């Protein structure tokens, strides 16, 4: 056991402190992504949808190969169906990522409206059993309003969503960088 830190030298902490630069790289990548997302939110949404398409195509091909080989964990029919749907969605997302992102945002908008109405109805039904039901009603109204705004202007909704993702990526990246340098300094003490 190290006298200065109290961590065993073979521990997970020791491995992390030796590889602090990996945590730093994650942080730097997150900061770069966050800056790009804040500077070009609509383009970021399109890139994310494009990557989603690439992943869907890859997964579809893998599942199709498994279905052909007979090694899929579900019936061959379901595996082929899922593979073809994944490949079709992926190709559409790759060919037109902004439209794909807009359609996904419309699904989010519909979900927000339904979730908001559910919260309002739930709050009204349990108002005698709980205190502060008005907070549920307010959150439901906000969800409905956000869903309607996303549905009325999907491009602005994409921009706002990408901005939030960018800000969160920046915060995450900065925290990762701080952790990396702390791991580095603690690793030197080992």
C-alpha positions as CSV (number, residue, x, y, z in Angstrom):
1,X,0.0,0.0,0.0
2,X,1.3,3.4,-0.9
3,X,1.9,5.6,2.1
4,X,0.9,8.9,0.4
5,X,-2.4,7.9,-1.3
6,X,-3.7,4.8,0.6
7,X,-4.5,3.0,-2.7
8,X,-2.9,-0.3,-3.5
9,X,-0.4,0.0,-6.4
10,X,-2.2,-2.7,-8.4
11,X,-5.7,-1.2,-8.0
12,X,-8.0,0.2,-10.7
13,X,-7.1,3.6,-9.4
14,X,-3.4,2.9,-10.1
15,X,-4.3,1.8,-13.7
16,X,-6.4,4.9,-14.2
17,X,-3.6,7.2,-12.9
18,X,-1.1,5.6,-15.3
19,X,-3.5,6.1,-18.2
20,X,-4.7,9.5,-17.3
21,X,-4.1,10.6,-20.9
22,X,-7.0,8.4,-22.1
23,X,-9.4,10.4,-19.8
24,X,-7.8,13.6,-21.1
25,X,-8.4,12.5,-24.7
26,X,-12.1,11.8,-24.0
27,X,-12.3,15.2,-22.4
28,X,-10.7,17.0,-25.3
29,X,-12.8,15.1,-27.9
30,X,-15.9,16.1,-25.9
31,X,-14.9,19.8,-25.7
32,X,-14.2,19.9,-29.5
33,X,-17.5,18.2,-30.2
34,X,-19.3,20.6,-27.8
35,X,-17.7,23.7,-29.4
36,X,-18.7,22.4,-32.9
37,X,-22.2,21.7,-31.7
38,X,-22.6,25.1,-30.3
39,X,-21.1,26.8,-33.3
40,X,-23.1,24.8,-35.9
41,X,-26.1,23.1,-34.2
42,X,-28.0,22.2,-37.3
43,X,-25.0,20.7,-39.0
44,X,-24.2,18.8,-35.8
45,X,-27.8,17.3,-35.8
46,X,-27.2,16.2,-39.4
47,X,-23.9,14.6,-38.6
48,X,-25.4,12.8,-35.6
49,X,-28.2,11.5,-37.8
50,X,-25.7,10.5,-40.4
51,X,-23.7,8.5,-37.8
52,X,-26.9,7.0,-36.6
53,X,-27.5,5.9,-40.2
54,X,-24.0,4.4,-40.5
55,X,-24.5,2.4,-37.3
56,X,-27.9,1.2,-38.4
57,X,-26.5,-0.1,-41.7
58,X,-23.6,-1.8,-40.0
59,X,-26.0,-3.4,-37.4
60,X,-28.4,-4.4,-40.2
61,X,-25.6,-6.1,-42.2
62,X,-24.3,-7.9,-39.1
63,X,-27.8,-9.2,-38.2
64,X,-28.4,-10.2,-41.9
65,X,-25.2,-12.2,-41.9
66,X,-26.2,-13.9,-38.6
67,X,-29.6,-14.7,-40.1
68,X,-28.1,-16.2,-43.2
69,X,-25.7,-18.3,-41.1
70,X,-28.5,-19.3,-38.8
71,X,-26.8,-17.9,-35.7
72,X,-29.2,-15.1,-35.0
73,X,-30.6,-15.2,-31.4
74,X,-34.2,-14.8,-32.8
75,X,-36.1,-16.6,-35.6
76,X,-34.6,-16.2,-39.1
77,X,-37.7,-14.3,-40.3
78,X,-37.5,-11.7,-37.5
79,X,-33.8,-11.3,-37.9
80,X,-34.1,-10.7,-41.7
81,X,-37.0,-8.3,-41.1
82,X,-35.0,-6.3,-38.5
83,X,-31.9,-6.3,-40.7
84,X,-33.7,-5.0,-43.7
85,X,-35.5,-2.3,-41.7
86,X,-32.2,-1.3,-40.1
87,X,-30.4,-1.1,-43.5
88,X,-33.3,0.9,-45.0
89,X,-33.4,3.4,-42.2
90,X,-29.6,3.6,-42.3
91,X,-29.5,4.3,-46.0
92,X,-32.2,7.0,-45.6
93,X,-30.3,8.6,-42.8
94,X,-27.0,8.6,-44.7
95,X,-28.6,10.0,-47.9
96,X,-30.6,12.7,-46.1
97,X,-29.5,13.2,-42.5
98,X,-31.2,16.5,-41.9
99,X,-34.6,15.1,-42.9
100,X,-33.9,12.0,-40.7
101,X,-33.0,14.2,-37.8
102,X,-36.2,16.3,-38.4
103,X,-38.4,13.2,-38.5
104,X,-36.8,11.9,-35.3
105,X,-37.4,15.3,-33.7
106,X,-41.1,15.0,-34.7
107,X,-41.3,11.7,-32.9
108,X,-39.8,13.4,-29.9
109,X,-42.3,16.2,-30.3
110,X,-45.2,13.7,-30.3
111,X,-43.8,11.9,-27.3
112,X,-43.4,15.2,-25.4
113,X,-47.1,16.1,-26.0
114,X,-48.3,12.7,-24.9
115,X,-46.0,12.7,-21.9
116,X,-47.1,16.2,-20.9
117,X,-50.8,15.3,-21.1
118,X,-50.1,12.1,-19.1
119,X,-48.4,14.2,-16.4
120,X,-51.3,16.6,-16.2
121,X,-53.9,13.9,-16.0
122,X,-51.8,12.0,-13.4
123,X,-51.5,15.1,-11.3
124,X,-55.2,15.8,-11.3
125,X,-56.0,12.2,-10.4
126,X,-53.6,12.1,-7.4
127,X,-54.0,15.7,-6.2
128,X,-55.7,14.5,-3.0
129,X,-52.9,12.0,-2.2
130,X,-49.8,14.2,-2.8
131,X,-48.7,17.7,-2.2
132,X,-47.3,19.9,-4.9
133,X,-49.3,18.4,-7.7
134,X,-49.1,21.7,-9.4
135,X,-45.4,21.0,-10.2
136,X,-46.5,18.0,-12.2
137,X,-49.1,20.1,-14.0
138,X,-46.5,22.7,-14.8
139,X,-44.0,20.1,-16.0
140,X,-46.8,18.6,-18.2
141,X,-47.7,22.0,-19.6
142,X,-44.0,22.7,-20.4
143,X,-43.6,19.3,-22.1
144,X,-46.7,19.9,-24.2
145,X,-45.4,23.4,-25.1
146,X,-42.0,22.1,-26.1
147,X,-43.5,19.3,-28.1
148,X,-45.8,21.8,-30.0
149,X,-42.8,24.1,-30.6
150,X,-40.7,21.2,-32.0
151,X,-43.6,20.1,-34.2
152,X,-44.2,23.6,-35.6
153,X,-40.5,24.3,-36.3
154,X,-38.4,21.2,-36.4
155,X,-35.3,23.0,-37.7
156,X,-35.3,25.3,-34.7
157,X,-35.9,22.3,-32.5
158,X,-32.9,20.6,-34.0
159,X,-30.8,23.7,-33.4
160,X,-31.9,23.9,-29.7
161,X,-31.4,20.2,-29.1
162,X,-28.0,20.3,-30.6
163,X,-27.1,23.4,-28.6
164,X,-28.1,21.6,-25.4
165,X,-26.1,18.6,-26.4
166,X,-23.1,20.8,-27.2
167,X,-23.3,22.6,-23.9
168,X,-23.5,19.3,-22.0
169,X,-20.6,17.9,-24.0
170,X,-18.5,21.0,-23.1
171,X,-19.3,20.6,-19.4
172,X,-18.5,16.9,-19.6
173,X,-15.3,17.5,-21.5
174,X,-14.0,20.1,-19.0
175,X,-14.8,17.8,-16.1
176,X,-13.0,14.9,-17.8
177,X,-9.9,17.2,-18.4
178,X,-9.9,18.2,-14.7
179,X,-10.2,14.6,-13.7
180,X,-7.4,13.6,-16.0
181,X,-5.0,16.1,-14.5
182,X,-6.0,15.1,-11.0
183,X,-5.3,11.4,-11.9
184,X,-2.0,12.4,-13.3
185,X,-0.9,14.3,-10.2
186,X,-2.2,11.5,-7.9
187,X,-0.4,9.0,-10.1
188,X,2.9,10.8,-9.5
189,X,2.3,10.4,-5.8
190,X,2.1,6.6,-6.1
